[in-house]
Amino acid sequence: MKTLKLSQTEINDNAIQIRLEKFSSDGDSLGWHRTAIETGGDIDAQFAAVNAHLGSQGYASVSAEDIARVKNIASTAWADQVAQQ
C-alpha cells in the first residue's frame, strides 16, 4: 500500500501549512500532498478529509504520530499568537 509521511509544517499568521510526502508501495517518493488548517481550525476534521481523499487513491491514512506532531505544533503556535494579541 502507498504511504504518507509528514514532511514539512509551516506556521504563518493565518494557518498551519502541512506537506505530506507520498510514497509508493516500493518506498519510492511520488511527490507531495499539501493541506492547510486555519488558525484555531479543526485538525482532526482536516486530516479526516485528507485521509478520505488520499485513501481513494490507495494511500494509507496519515499516521496518528504525524497527526499528534501537527497538533503539538499547532497548540504551541496558536497559544503564542493569542499571547501576542
LODRENDREN-958632 format. One record per residue: residue number from 0; x, y, z of N, C-alpha, C in turn. Coordinates in Angstrom, 1 decimal, padded with zeros to 4 digits. Example, Ala and Ser with C-alpha at 12.3 -4.5 7.8 and 13.67 -1.06 7.14 Angstrom:
// residues 2
<rec pos="0" n_px="013.2" n_py="-005.7" n_pz="007.8" ca_px="012.3" ca_py="-004.5" ca_pz="007.8" c_px="013.2" c_py="-003.3" c_pz="007.8"/>
<rec pos="1" n_px="012.8" n_py="-002.2" n_pz="007.1" ca_px="013.7" ca_py="-001.1" ca_pz="007.1" c_px="012.9" c_py="000.0" c_pz="007.9"/>
END
This chain:
// residues 85
<rec pos="0" n_px="000.8" n_py="-001.2" n_pz="000.0" ca_px="000.0" ca_py="000.0" ca_pz="000.0" c_px="000.9" c_py="001.2" c_pz="000.0"/>
<rec pos="1" n_px="000.4" n_py="002.3" n_pz="-000.7" ca_px="001.1" ca_py="003.5" ca_pz="-000.7" c_px="001.0" c_py="004.2" c_pz="000.7"/>
<rec pos="2" n_px="002.0" n_py="005.0" n_pz="001.1" ca_px="002.1" ca_py="005.6" ca_pz="002.4" c_px="002.3" c_py="007.1" c_pz="002.3"/>
<rec pos="3" n_px="002.1" n_py="007.7" n_pz="003.4" ca_px="002.3" ca_py="009.2" ca_pz="003.6" c_px="003.1" c_py="009.4" c_pz="004.8"/>
<rec pos="4" n_px="004.0" n_py="010.5" n_pz="004.7" ca_px="004.8" ca_py="010.8" ca_pz="005.9" c_px="004.9" c_py="012.4" c_pz="006.0"/>
<rec pos="5" n_px="004.6" n_py="012.9" n_pz="007.2" ca_px="004.7" ca_py="014.3" ca_pz="007.4" c_px="006.1" c_py="014.8" c_pz="007.0"/>
<rec pos="6" n_px="006.1" n_py="015.8" n_pz="006.1" ca_px="007.4" ca_py="016.2" ca_pz="005.5" c_px="007.8" c_py="017.6" c_pz="006.0"/>
<rec pos="7" n_px="006.8" n_py="018.5" n_pz="006.1" ca_px="007.0" ca_py="019.9" ca_pz="006.5" c_px="005.8" c_py="020.5" c_pz="007.1"/>
<rec pos="8" n_px="006.0" n_py="021.3" n_pz="008.1" ca_px="004.9" ca_py="022.1" ca_pz="008.7" c_px="005.4" c_py="023.6" c_pz="008.8"/>
<rec pos="9" n_px="004.6" n_py="024.5" n_pz="008.2" ca_px="004.9" ca_py="025.9" ca_pz="008.3" c_px="003.8" c_py="026.6" c_pz="009.0"/>
<rec pos="10" n_px="004.2" n_py="027.6" n_pz="009.8" ca_px="003.3" ca_py="028.4" ca_pz="010.6" c_px="003.3" c_py="029.8" c_pz="010.0"/>
<rec pos="11" n_px="002.1" n_py="030.4" n_pz="009.7" ca_px="002.0" ca_py="031.8" ca_pz="009.4" c_px="000.9" c_py="032.4" c_pz="010.2"/>
<rec pos="12" n_px="000.6" n_py="033.7" n_pz="010.0" ca_px="-000.4" ca_py="034.3" ca_pz="010.9" c_px="-001.8" c_py="033.8" c_pz="010.8"/>
<rec pos="13" n_px="-002.1" n_py="033.1" n_pz="009.7" ca_px="-003.5" ca_py="032.7" ca_pz="009.4" c_px="-003.7" c_py="031.2" c_pz="009.4"/>
<rec pos="14" n_px="-002.6" n_py="030.4" n_pz="009.3" ca_px="-002.8" ca_py="029.0" ca_pz="009.1" c_px="-001.5" c_py="028.2" c_pz="009.4"/>
<rec pos="15" n_px="-001.7" n_py="026.9" n_pz="009.5" ca_px="-000.6" ca_py="026.0" ca_pz="009.5" c_px="-000.7" c_py="025.3" c_pz="008.2"/>
<rec pos="16" n_px="000.4" n_py="025.3" n_pz="007.5" ca_px="000.5" ca_py="024.6" ca_pz="006.2" c_px="001.3" c_py="023.4" c_pz="006.3"/>
<rec pos="17" n_px="000.7" n_py="022.3" n_pz="005.8" ca_px="001.3" ca_py="021.0" ca_pz="006.0" c_px="001.6" c_py="020.3" c_pz="004.7"/>
<rec pos="18" n_px="002.8" n_py="019.7" n_pz="004.6" ca_px="003.2" ca_py="019.0" ca_pz="003.4" c_px="003.5" c_py="017.5" c_pz="003.8"/>
<rec pos="19" n_px="002.8" n_py="016.6" n_pz="003.1" ca_px="002.9" ca_py="015.2" ca_pz="003.3" c_px="003.6" c_py="014.6" c_pz="002.1"/>
<rec pos="20" n_px="004.7" n_py="013.8" n_pz="002.3" ca_px="005.3" ca_py="013.2" ca_pz="001.2" c_px="004.6" c_py="011.9" c_pz="000.9"/>
<rec pos="21" n_px="004.4" n_py="011.6" n_pz="-000.4" ca_px="003.7" ca_py="010.4" ca_pz="-000.8" c_px="004.7" c_py="009.4" c_pz="-001.3"/>
<rec pos="22" n_px="004.6" n_py="008.1" n_pz="-000.9" ca_px="005.5" ca_py="007.0" ca_pz="-001.2" c_px="004.7" c_py="005.9" c_pz="-001.9"/>
<rec pos="23" n_px="005.3" n_py="005.3" n_pz="-002.9" ca_px="004.8" ca_py="004.1" ca_pz="-003.5" c_px="004.9" c_py="002.9" c_pz="-002.5"/>
<rec pos="24" n_px="004.3" n_py="001.8" n_pz="-002.8" ca_px="004.4" ca_py="000.6" ca_pz="-002.0" c_px="005.9" c_py="000.1" c_pz="-002.0"/>
<rec pos="25" n_px="006.7" n_py="000.5" n_pz="-003.0" ca_px="008.1" ca_py="000.1" ca_pz="-003.0" c_px="009.0" c_py="001.1" c_pz="-002.3"/>
<rec pos="26" n_px="008.4" n_py="002.2" n_pz="-001.7" ca_px="009.2" ca_py="003.1" ca_pz="-001.0" c_px="009.7" c_py="004.3" c_pz="-001.8"/>
<rec pos="27" n_px="009.3" n_py="004.4" n_pz="-003.1" ca_px="009.8" ca_py="005.5" ca_pz="-004.0" c_px="008.9" c_py="006.7" c_pz="-003.7"/>
<rec pos="28" n_px="009.5" n_py="007.9" n_pz="-003.7" ca_px="008.8" ca_py="009.1" ca_pz="-003.5" c_px="008.0" c_py="009.4" c_pz="-004.7"/>
<rec pos="29" n_px="006.7" n_py="009.8" n_pz="-004.5" ca_px="005.8" ca_py="010.1" ca_pz="-005.6" c_px="005.4" c_py="011.6" c_pz="-005.6"/>
<rec pos="30" n_px="006.0" n_py="012.4" n_pz="-004.7" ca_px="005.6" ca_py="013.8" ca_pz="-004.7" c_px="005.0" c_py="014.1" c_pz="-003.3"/>
<rec pos="31" n_px="004.2" n_py="015.2" n_pz="-003.3" ca_px="003.7" ca_py="015.7" ca_pz="-002.1" c_px="002.2" c_py="016.0" c_pz="-002.2"/>
<rec pos="32" n_px="001.6" n_py="016.0" n_pz="-001.1" ca_px="000.2" ca_py="016.5" ca_pz="-000.9" c_px="000.3" c_py="017.6" c_pz="000.1"/>
<rec pos="33" n_px="-000.4" n_py="018.7" n_pz="-000.2" ca_px="-000.4" ca_py="019.9" ca_pz="000.7" c_px="-001.8" c_py="020.1" c_pz="001.2"/>
<rec pos="34" n_px="-001.8" n_py="020.6" n_pz="002.4" ca_px="-003.1" ca_py="021.0" ca_pz="003.0" c_px="-002.8" c_py="022.1" c_pz="004.0"/>
<rec pos="35" n_px="-003.9" n_py="022.8" n_pz="004.4" ca_px="-003.7" ca_py="023.9" ca_pz="005.4" c_px="-004.9" c_py="023.9" c_pz="006.3"/>
<rec pos="36" n_px="-004.6" n_py="024.3" n_pz="007.6" ca_px="-005.6" ca_py="024.4" ca_pz="008.6" c_px="-005.6" c_py="025.8" c_pz="009.1"/>
<rec pos="37" n_px="-006.7" n_py="026.5" n_pz="009.1" ca_px="-006.8" ca_py="027.9" ca_pz="009.6" c_px="-006.5" c_py="027.9" c_pz="011.1"/>
<rec pos="38" n_px="-005.9" n_py="029.0" n_pz="011.5" ca_px="-005.6" ca_py="029.1" ca_pz="012.9" c_px="-006.9" c_py="028.8" c_pz="013.8"/>
<rec pos="39" n_px="-006.7" n_py="027.9" n_pz="014.7" ca_px="-007.9" ca_py="027.5" ca_pz="015.5" c_px="-008.8" c_py="026.5" c_pz="014.9"/>
<rec pos="40" n_px="-008.4" n_py="026.1" n_pz="013.7" ca_px="-009.3" ca_py="025.1" ca_pz="012.9" c_px="-009.3" c_py="023.7" c_pz="013.5"/>
<rec pos="41" n_px="-010.1" n_py="022.9" n_pz="013.0" ca_px="-010.3" ca_py="021.5" ca_pz="013.4" c_px="-009.3" c_py="020.6" c_pz="012.7"/>
<rec pos="42" n_px="-008.2" n_py="020.3" n_pz="013.4" ca_px="-007.2" ca_py="019.4" ca_pz="012.9" c_px="-007.7" c_py="018.0" c_pz="012.5"/>
<rec pos="43" n_px="-008.5" n_py="017.4" n_pz="013.4" ca_px="-009.0" ca_py="016.1" ca_pz="013.2" c_px="-009.8" c_py="016.1" c_pz="011.9"/>
<rec pos="44" n_px="-010.7" n_py="017.1" n_pz="011.7" ca_px="-011.6" ca_py="017.1" ca_pz="010.6" c_px="-010.7" c_py="017.3" c_pz="009.3"/>
<rec pos="45" n_px="-009.7" n_py="018.1" n_pz="009.3" ca_px="-008.9" ca_py="018.3" ca_pz="008.2" c_px="-008.2" c_py="017.0" c_pz="007.8"/>
<rec pos="46" n_px="-007.6" n_py="016.3" n_pz="008.8" ca_px="-006.9" ca_py="015.0" ca_pz="008.4" c_px="-007.9" c_py="014.0" c_pz="008.0"/>
<rec pos="47" n_px="-009.1" n_py="014.0" n_pz="008.5" ca_px="-010.1" ca_py="013.0" ca_pz="008.1" c_px="-010.4" c_py="013.3" c_pz="006.6"/>
<rec pos="48" n_px="-010.5" n_py="014.5" n_pz="006.2" ca_px="-010.7" ca_py="014.8" ca_pz="004.8" c_px="-009.5" c_py="014.4" c_pz="003.9"/>
<rec pos="49" n_px="-008.3" n_py="014.7" n_pz="004.4" ca_px="-007.1" ca_py="014.3" ca_pz="003.7" c_px="-007.1" c_py="012.8" c_pz="003.5"/>
<rec pos="50" n_px="-007.3" n_py="012.1" n_pz="004.6" ca_px="-007.3" ca_py="010.6" ca_pz="004.6" c_px="-008.4" c_py="010.0" c_pz="003.7"/>
<rec pos="51" n_px="-009.5" n_py="010.6" n_pz="003.6" ca_px="-010.6" ca_py="010.2" ca_pz="002.7" c_px="-010.2" c_py="010.4" c_pz="001.3"/>
<rec pos="52" n_px="-009.6" n_py="011.6" n_pz="001.0" ca_px="-009.2" ca_py="011.9" ca_pz="-000.4" c_px="-008.1" c_py="011.0" c_pz="-000.9"/>
<rec pos="53" n_px="-007.0" n_py="010.9" n_pz="-000.1" ca_px="-005.9" ca_py="010.1" ca_pz="-000.5" c_px="-006.2" c_py="008.6" c_pz="-000.4"/>
<rec pos="54" n_px="-007.0" n_py="008.2" n_pz="000.6" ca_px="-007.4" ca_py="006.8" ca_pz="000.7" c_px="-008.1" c_py="006.3" c_pz="-000.6"/>
<rec pos="55" n_px="-008.8" n_py="007.2" n_pz="-001.3" ca_px="-009.4" ca_py="006.8" ca_pz="-002.5" c_px="-008.4" c_py="006.6" c_pz="-003.7"/>
<rec pos="56" n_px="-007.2" n_py="007.0" n_pz="-003.4" ca_px="-006.1" ca_py="006.8" ca_pz="-004.4" c_px="-005.2" c_py="005.7" c_pz="-003.9"/>
<rec pos="57" n_px="-005.5" n_py="005.0" n_pz="-002.9" ca_px="-004.8" ca_py="003.8" ca_pz="-002.4" c_px="-003.7" c_py="004.1" c_pz="-001.4"/>
<rec pos="58" n_px="-003.8" n_py="005.3" n_pz="-000.7" ca_px="-002.8" ca_py="005.6" ca_pz="000.3" c_px="-003.3" c_py="005.2" c_pz="001.7"/>
<rec pos="59" n_px="-002.4" n_py="004.8" n_pz="002.5" ca_px="-002.7" ca_py="004.5" ca_pz="003.9" c_px="-003.0" c_py="005.9" c_pz="004.6"/>
<rec pos="60" n_px="-003.7" n_py="005.9" n_pz="005.7" ca_px="-004.0" ca_py="007.1" ca_pz="006.4" c_px="-002.8" c_py="007.7" c_pz="007.0"/>
<rec pos="61" n_px="-002.8" n_py="009.0" n_pz="007.2" ca_px="-001.7" ca_py="009.7" ca_pz="007.9" c_px="-001.6" c_py="009.1" c_pz="009.3"/>
<rec pos="62" n_px="-000.4" n_py="008.8" n_pz="009.7" ca_px="-000.2" ca_py="008.1" ca_pz="011.0" c_px="-000.7" c_py="009.0" c_pz="012.2"/>
<rec pos="63" n_px="-001.2" n_py="008.3" n_pz="013.2" ca_px="-001.6" ca_py="009.0" ca_pz="014.4" c_px="-000.4" c_py="009.8" c_pz="015.0"/>
<rec pos="64" n_px="000.8" n_py="009.3" n_pz="014.8" ca_px="002.0" ca_py="010.0" ca_pz="015.3" c_px="002.2" c_py="011.3" c_pz="014.6"/>
<rec pos="65" n_px="002.0" n_py="011.3" n_pz="013.2" ca_px="002.2" ca_py="012.6" ca_pz="012.5" c_px="001.1" c_py="013.6" c_pz="012.8"/>
<rec pos="66" n_px="-000.1" n_py="013.1" n_pz="013.0" ca_px="-001.2" ca_py="014.0" ca_pz="013.4" c_px="-001.0" c_py="014.6" c_pz="014.8"/>
<rec pos="67" n_px="-000.5" n_py="013.8" n_pz="015.7" ca_px="-000.1" ca_py="014.3" ca_pz="017.0" c_px="001.0" c_py="015.3" c_pz="016.9"/>
<rec pos="68" n_px="001.9" n_py="015.2" n_pz="016.1" ca_px="003.0" ca_py="016.2" ca_pz="015.9" c_px="002.4" c_py="017.5" c_pz="015.4"/>
<rec pos="69" n_px="001.5" n_py="017.4" n_pz="014.5" ca_px="000.8" ca_py="018.7" ca_pz="014.0" c_px="000.0" c_py="019.3" c_pz="015.1"/>
<rec pos="70" n_px="-000.7" n_py="018.5" n_pz="015.9" ca_px="-001.4" ca_py="019.1" ca_pz="017.0" c_px="-000.5" c_py="019.8" c_pz="018.0"/>
<rec pos="71" n_px="000.6" n_py="019.2" n_pz="018.3" ca_px="001.5" ca_py="019.8" ca_pz="019.2" c_px="002.1" c_py="021.1" c_pz="018.7"/>
<rec pos="72" n_px="002.4" n_py="021.1" n_pz="017.4" ca_px="002.9" ca_py="022.4" ca_pz="016.8" c_px="001.8" c_py="023.4" c_pz="016.8"/>
<rec pos="73" n_px="000.6" n_py="023.0" n_pz="016.4" ca_px="-000.5" ca_py="024.0" ca_pz="016.4" c_px="-000.8" c_py="024.5" c_pz="017.7"/>
<rec pos="74" n_px="-000.8" n_py="023.7" n_pz="018.7" ca_px="-001.1" ca_py="024.1" ca_pz="020.1" c_px="-000.1" c_py="025.2" c_pz="020.5"/>
<rec pos="75" n_px="001.1" n_py="025.0" n_pz="020.3" ca_px="002.2" ca_py="025.9" ca_pz="020.7" c_px="002.0" c_py="027.2" c_pz="019.9"/>
<rec pos="76" n_px="001.9" n_py="027.1" n_pz="018.5" ca_px="001.8" ca_py="028.2" ca_pz="017.7" c_px="000.6" c_py="029.1" c_pz="018.0"/>
<rec pos="77" n_px="-000.6" n_py="028.4" n_pz="018.1" ca_px="-001.8" ca_py="029.2" ca_pz="018.4" c_px="-001.8" c_py="029.8" c_pz="019.8"/>
<rec pos="78" n_px="-001.2" n_py="029.2" n_pz="020.8" ca_px="-001.1" ca_py="029.8" ca_pz="022.1" c_px="-000.2" c_py="031.0" c_pz="022.0"/>
<rec pos="79" n_px="000.9" n_py="031.0" n_pz="021.3" ca_px="001.8" ca_py="032.1" ca_pz="021.1" c_px="001.1" c_py="033.3" c_pz="020.4"/>
<rec pos="80" n_px="000.3" n_py="033.0" n_pz="019.4" ca_px="-000.5" ca_py="034.0" ca_pz="018.7" c_px="-001.5" c_py="034.7" c_pz="019.6"/>
<rec pos="81" n_px="-002.2" n_py="033.9" n_pz="020.5" ca_px="-003.1" ca_py="034.5" ca_pz="021.4" c_px="-002.4" c_py="035.4" c_pz="022.4"/>
<rec pos="82" n_px="-001.2" n_py="034.9" n_pz="022.9" ca_px="-000.5" ca_py="035.7" ca_pz="023.9" c_px="000.0" c_py="037.0" c_pz="023.3"/>
<rec pos="83" n_px="000.3" n_py="037.1" n_pz="022.0" ca_px="000.8" ca_py="038.3" ca_pz="021.4" c_px="-000.3" c_py="039.3" c_pz="021.1"/>
<rec pos="84" n_px="-001.5" n_py="038.9" n_pz="021.2" ca_px="-002.6" ca_py="039.8" ca_pz="020.9" c_px="-002.9" c_py="040.8" c_pz="022.0"/>
END
